[in-house]
Amino acid sequence: MNLVDKINKLKSELDVTIVAHYYQKNVVFDIADITGDSLELAKKSSEVGTQFVLFCGVGFMGQSVKILAPHKTVVMPKIACCAMARMIDVDYFDNNLKILNEAGIANDDILPITYINSSAEVKAEVGRMGGLVCTSSNAFKIIQTGLESGKKIFFVPDRCLGQNFAINMNLKSAVIGIDNINDVKSADIICYNGFCSVHQLFTTDDIEFYRQKYPDIIVAVHPECDPKVVKLADFSGSTSQLIKFIKELDPEQKVVVGTEYNMVHRLREKHTYTLSATKPQCPTMNETTLSDVYDSLVSIKENKITNEILIEEKTIKYAKIALEKMFDV
């Protein structure tokens, strides 16, 4: 019996649902019961009938399920860490608030919005301040709603996402630690200096190369890309939006995509290219192996669970506030 057969056999015996993010390698992606982007997986996983959720992704994603469904047992074959999420913790969050306070911006005049790519602890800090979580697919609406408060938006942790939506909304943005403090004070959206290492691989030179090689090619990118790259693209959208956009293209239309390699690779059989001279593969997403999945299922069967996601009740309480505010919008 091969490993996939062993996994399927254990899965049929256990009260478990296996979920996998789009960025997982194919061998893991193919054995999942549910696949999707981070928010889609968090929502669907929290609603499944099984007690156990085996989450193939990175740490903050498993945490999101636990926040939304504390009663479920969330297990990860590998608690891999999103590099962007690691760029901010509670101390960094507080230090950035201190910089804003010293510049004359009080906490009462700040509305924090955190990208879902952040830890439960950071989400909880945002929730304590009355802020919201957002995803790349709903950030426009979340920021738009946030601005109605009359407060400045403090957007964490992805500066590119904050900058791109500011441009899209004809608003001024500035990045703490990069831009002049006076520019930060006058900005509508104040961005934390974080980024996705994978999406930073894509450059305007890459776009120029493909446009010269294929004059009729369509360029589609994720808004985690640098604003200069997004500006030159024909389409920018979240993971699920990219999938929808590309599936609706003429099958003969060439398209080059600026996002994670595994997802791009399974989009279409032909006329689809990856916008990078190097393979833009998320290293932490690719840490999870079939052996890890099998070992996790065995640990559940033997009641010796490994890599269970555990979060303090107080953290869950405030992080859930920020998540639910997003769902309300």
Buried (B, 14 or more C-beta within 10 A) or exposed (E): EEBBEBBBEBBEEBEBBBBBBBBBBEEBBEBBBBBBBBBBBBBBBBEBEBEBBBBBBBBBBBBBBBBBBBEBBBBBBBBBBBBBBBBBBEEBBEEBBEBBEEEEBEBEBBBBBBBBBBBBBBBBBBBBBBBBBBBBBBBBEBBEBBBEEEBBBBBBBBBBBBBBBBBBBEBEBBBBEEBEBEBBBEBBBBBBBBBBBBBBBBBEEBBEBBBEEBEEBBBBBBBBBBBEBBBBBEBBBBBBBBBEBBEEBEEEBBBBBBBBBBBBBBBBEEBBBBBBEEEBBBEBBBBBBBEBBBBBBBBBEEEEEBBBBEBEEEBBBBBBBBBBBBEEE
